[in-house]
Amino acid sequence: MAKKVVVVGGGSGGLVTARMVQTEARRLGKDIDVTLISASEKHYMPPLFSEVALGTASPEETWAPIKGAEQAYGFKVVIDPVKTFDLKGQKVVTEGGKTFEYDFLTIALGTAYGWSDYKGLDKYGVHNYTEEGAVEMQKALYEFKGKKIVFLVPELPFRCGIYPGEMAMNIRAYYETRGMMPEITVLFPQEAMRAGLGEGLAEFFGRRFMRNHIRYEPGFEELIEVTENKVITKKGEYEYDLLIKSPPSRLPKVLADNGLAHPGDKRWSVVTGPLFQHPEYKNVYLVGEHAMPPVGLMTAGVPIHNAAVIAASSILNDALGGYLIPSYAPTLCVGHSYESGFAGNCEFWWIPEEGKWGHACYTVATGPIVRMMKDSFYRGWLDALR
């Protein structure tokens, strides 16, 4: 009887896992039953939300129907939010009342946003972390007539390590072409942006900030409150005419409700490395953003992609009686840099005594062609599902 693989989550982690298990099994002439369960019919490419905010992409360009994966890759897609994980009984139950039994389970449910966890953060400011938020931010940027723009990162780790540095430089270019020169300030909780990027990329951002007249204010230690025109921190107060904010990451409710919170930090899910497994149920893999920080990784798309490849390879190894499980791959991070772009590479190694991945990052290349690479990759990814 064919092994049953259930993948929960219609984002990049879920899609990569389901796609690899299904296509590799088919290529090897093996029978595996793969089902992907998604709460949404839309498979988003979140980095394109920045393009929506800047006016260079429409909201429709940021997503493709996840159902398109059935025809493109051959696995079944079910649109129905998951309600219950029965890990002992190896079952998943959806809100629509459907039950899915599995031999292997992968959970990739991204992250929730804790906007209300800081006073005023849910009420003031704009962001481009959702489709709706990006549309609102586009309007705010276009209508802005003030002098002070503040980018706020409330806490670490935060979603996508190159934001807000990347977006701050884009905003500088956005207004320069319109003959405007607002004061741009980046507020960061720690002393250096290298927290998730490494020394090389932190130095790169430092040089670009200086060249593009972006004020960098690190080490505010703790966010106290956000008011209509001011960010109040433990270190000091910062006035703004426009606030652009990053969301605090929180564990998706369905994971918290089913006992999958990490005992050391409830913002994340329980997980162990180097194979991204549940500590007790080894046939359960967790590869969403919620599973990255506990094993020393950033909450961003490329780390999740690599984790999904390891999970899929592990499933193939157990289901087929042998398959090569790769180590965590070097990660190429590509971003916008003012009118140009940059590419940074990070190398990883597993540290058993710490239970985490160590890493070292460095800048690889800069130039307009790098920006084109980034945009082309994201749009091509979505086109495969259309």
Buried (B, 14 or more C-beta within 10 A) or exposed (E): EEBBBBBBBBBBBBBBBBBBBBBBBBEEEBEBBBBBBBBBBBBBBBBBBBBBBBEBBEBEBBBBBBBBBBEBBBBBBBBBBBBBBEBEEBBBBBEEEEEBEBBBBBBBBBBBBBBEBBEBBBEBBBBBBBBEBBBBBBEBBEEBEEEBBBBBBBBBBBBBBBBBBBBBBBBBBBBBEEEEEBBBBBBBBBEBBBBBBBEBBBBBBBEBBEEBEBBBBBEBEEBBBBBEBBBBBEBEEBEBBBBBBBBBBBBBEBBBEBEBBBEEEEBBBBBBBBBBBBEEBEBBBBBBBBBBBBBBBBBBBBBBBBBBBBBBBBBBBBBBEEBEBEEBBEBEBBBBBBBBBBBBBBBBEBBEEEBBBEBEBBBBBBEEEBBEBBBEEBBEBBEEBE
